[in-house]
Amino acid sequence: MRSARNDDGQEARYGMESSSAKAGSFNPARKSRACADGAAPSGSFREGPPPGRASVPGARTAPPKDRKRQEPGAEFIRRSAMALNLSQKQEVVAELADVAAKAHSLVAAEYAGITVSQMTAMRKKARESGVYLKVVKNTLASRAVEGTEFEVVKDSLTGPLLYAFSTEEPGAAGRLIKEFAKGNDKLKARVVAWEGKLLPAAHVEVLASLPTRDQALAMLARVLAEPAAMFARAVKAVADKQGGGEAVPAEAQAEA
């Protein structure tokens, strides 16, 4: 009987374990592992199948980490410039008109292929060299240049353009476009205007070759100093001829 009781006790214990094991299939904790959309869980995310196993169709894998993000370019810049409301357009026209009224020259260039980082570098260089640089809709630019010496460009403004006005030196805008066109062959001058004249696009080279302010001042100083030097040489020649080496008058020495 004892052994029978032992056998009964074992059977009872085993029976309870069997029941708890079966009840485990209805464990609420396991049901909580289901996905939020009601689908059955499919395991943890992996970037790829384990070594030696082929990928299973439909398996959930994490997105690749080395996906290269492309930098926004000219289209992004153009759309940013176009998305203006009426009051903003009026402000742009007023600002551009004020610049055009005081500018020395204008270069409008195609800017397709320019990235945001390249445009940022151009704007930085433009501020340093006295150039007003802006991407603006051609209709707004046409309104802005009315009544200025750049009105001659109105009929030539087609396609997306970048406007560069020289506000300090006539050749600054030409030098800016020429410099950055070396690293981007798609940056091309389309319109060049100077002293109220519409010039061919190739004249951006002529505009870029104009002297800077410092170079112009140095040239002017040489021109002004030349007559005084010529006068001093003439006085000395006359003195040598008449008196055989008499001293040059003090006035002539001072002017020299």
C-alpha positions in Angstrom: 0.0 0.0 0.0 2.8 2.4 0.8 4.4 1.7 -2.5 1.0 2.1 -4.1 0.6 5.4 -2.3 4.0 6.4 -3.5 3.0 5.4 -6.9 -0.2 7.4 -6.5 1.7 10.3 -5.2 4.0 10.3 -8.0 1.2 10.0 -10.5 -0.6 12.8 -8.8 2.6 15.0 -8.9 3.2 14.1 -12.5 -0.4 14.8 -13.3 -0.2 18.3 -11.9 3.0 19.0 -13.8 1.4 17.8 -17.0 -1.6 20.0 -16.3 0.6 23.1 -15.6 2.6 22.5 -18.7 -0.6 22.3 -20.8 -1.9 25.4 -19.1 1.2 27.2 -20.0 0.1 27.4 -23.6 -2.6 29.8 -22.5 -0.2 31.9 -20.5 -1.3 35.7 -20.9 2.4 36.7 -20.8 3.0 34.8 -24.0 0.0 36.3 -25.7 1.4 39.8 -25.0 4.3 39.0 -27.3 2.1 39.3 -30.4 2.6 42.3 -32.7 0.4 45.4 -32.3 -1.3 44.7 -35.6 -2.4 41.2 -34.3 0.1 39.3 -36.4 2.1 36.5 -34.8 5.6 37.4 -33.7 8.3 36.5 -36.1 11.4 36.8 -34.0 14.0 39.4 -33.5 15.3 41.6 -36.3 18.5 40.6 -38.1 20.5 42.4 -40.7 20.8 39.2 -42.7 20.4 35.4 -42.4 22.7 33.4 -40.1 26.0 32.2 -41.6 25.4 29.1 -43.8 21.7 29.8 -44.3 19.9 31.2 -47.3 17.6 34.2 -46.9 14.0 33.3 -46.4 11.5 35.1 -48.6 9.4 37.5 -46.6 11.8 37.5 -43.6 11.9 40.8 -41.7 15.4 42.4 -41.8 16.7 45.7 -40.6 17.4 48.4 -43.3 21.0 48.7 -44.4 23.1 51.1 -42.4 25.4 52.3 -45.2 22.7 53.9 -47.3 24.2 57.1 -48.8 22.1 60.2 -48.4 22.2 62.4 -51.5 22.8 66.1 -50.9 20.0 68.3 -52.2 21.0 70.3 -55.3 19.7 72.9 -57.8 16.1 71.7 -57.8 15.9 72.1 -54.0 17.4 75.6 -54.3 14.9 76.6 -57.0 11.9 75.3 -55.2 13.0 77.1 -52.0 13.2 80.4 -54.0 9.8 79.9 -55.7 7.8 79.1 -52.6 6.9 82.7 -51.7 3.6 84.4 -50.9 2.5 87.8 -52.2 4.0 89.9 -49.5 7.3 88.0 -49.7 7.5 88.5 -53.4 6.9 92.3 -53.0 9.8 92.4 -50.4 12.1 90.5 -52.8 11.2 92.9 -55.7 11.8 96.0 -53.5 15.1 94.6 -52.2 16.3 93.6 -55.7 15.3 97.0 -57.1 17.3 98.8 -54.5 20.4 96.7 -55.3 20.0 97.1 -59.0 19.8 100.9 -58.7 23.2 101.0 -57.1 25.0 98.1 -58.7 27.9 98.4 -61.3 27.3 95.2 -63.2 25.1 92.1 -63.4 25.8 88.5 -64.3 22.9 86.0 -64.5 24.0 82.4 -64.7 22.6 78.9 -65.0 23.1 77.0 -61.8 22.0 73.5 -62.6 24.0 70.9 -60.8 25.1 73.1 -57.9 24.7 71.5 -54.5 23.6 73.3 -51.3 27.2 73.2 -50.0 28.5 74.8 -53.2 25.8 77.5 -53.1 26.7 78.2 -49.4 30.4 78.7 -50.4 29.4 81.0 -53.3 27.3 83.1 -51.0 30.1 83.4 -48.5 32.6 84.5 -51.2 30.0 86.9 -52.6 29.6 88.7 -49.2 33.4 89.0 -48.9 33.8 90.4 -52.5 30.9 92.8 -52.5 28.5 90.8 -54.7 24.7 90.5 -54.1 23.9 86.9 -54.9 20.3 85.6 -55.1 18.2 82.9 -56.8 14.9 84.6 -57.7 12.1 84.0 -60.2 12.7 85.8 -63.5 9.4 87.6 -63.5 10.3 89.2 -60.1 13.8 90.1 -61.4 12.2 91.7 -64.5 10.0 93.9 -62.3 13.0 94.8 -60.0 15.3 96.1 -62.8 12.6 98.3 -64.4 13.8 101.9 -64.4 17.5 100.9 -63.9 20.4 100.5 -66.3 19.8 96.7 -66.1 16.4 97.0 -67.8 18.0 95.9 -71.0 18.2 92.3 -69.7 14.4 91.8 -69.3 13.9 89.9 -72.5 16.9 87.6 -72.0 15.8 86.1 -68.7 14.8 82.5 -69.3 15.2 79.4 -67.3 16.4 79.1 -63.7 19.0 81.8 -63.1 21.3 82.9 -60.4 21.7 86.7 -60.2 25.0 88.3 -59.2 25.1 92.1 -58.8 28.5 93.9 -58.3 27.8 96.4 -55.6 31.4 97.7 -55.0 33.6 96.8 -58.1 32.4 96.3 -61.7 34.3 93.1 -62.2 33.4 91.4 -58.9 30.4 89.5 -60.2 32.3 88.3 -63.2 35.2 87.1 -61.1 32.8 85.2 -58.7 31.1 83.3 -61.5 34.3 82.6 -63.3 36.0 81.2 -60.2 33.2 78.8 -59.2 32.6 77.7 -62.8 36.0 76.1 -62.7 34.7 73.4 -60.3 31.3 73.1 -62.0 31.0 73.2 -65.7 27.2 73.5 -65.5 27.5 77.0 -63.9 27.4 79.1 -67.0 26.9 82.8 -67.5 23.8 83.6 -69.6 23.4 87.3 -69.3 26.0 90.0 -68.8 25.1 93.7 -68.3 27.4 96.7 -67.7 26.9 100.4 -68.0 23.4 100.0 -69.5 24.5 97.6 -72.2 23.5 94.0 -72.7 26.7 92.0 -73.5 27.2 88.5 -74.8 27.7 85.8 -72.2 31.3 85.4 -73.2 32.0 88.9 -71.9 32.0 87.5 -68.4 35.7 87.0 -69.0 36.1 90.7 -69.9 34.2 91.7 -66.8 36.3 89.4 -64.6 39.5 91.0 -66.0 38.6 94.5 -64.8 40.9 95.8 -62.1 39.9 95.7 -58.5 39.5 98.8 -56.5 43.1 98.6 -55.1 44.5 98.0 -58.5 42.5 100.9 -60.0 43.8 103.3 -57.3 47.4 102.2 -57.9 47.0 102.8 -61.7 45.5 106.2 -61.0 48.3 107.1 -58.7 50.9 106.2 -61.5 48.9 108.3 -64.0 48.8 111.3 -61.7 52.5 111.0 -60.9 53.7 110.8 -64.5 53.1 114.5 -65.5 55.0 115.7 -62.4 57.9 113.5 -63.3 57.9 114.6 -66.9 57.9 118.2 -65.8 60.9 117.7 -63.5 62.9 116.0 -66.3 62.1 118.8 -68.7 63.2 121.5 -66.2 66.4 119.6 -65.5 67.2 119.2 -69.2 66.7 123.0 -69.8 68.9 123.8 -66.8 71.7 121.5 -68.0 71.6 123.1 -71.5 71.7 126.7 -70.3 74.0 126.7 -67.3 75.8 123.5 -67.6 74.4 121.7 -64.6 72.7 124.4 -62.6 70.6 123.1 -59.8 67.0 122.2 -60.6 64.5 124.7 -59.0 63.2 123.7 -55.7 59.6 123.8 -57.0 60.5 121.2 -59.7 62.2 119.0 -57.1 59.2 119.2 -54.8 56.8 118.2 -57.7 59.1 115.3 -58.6 
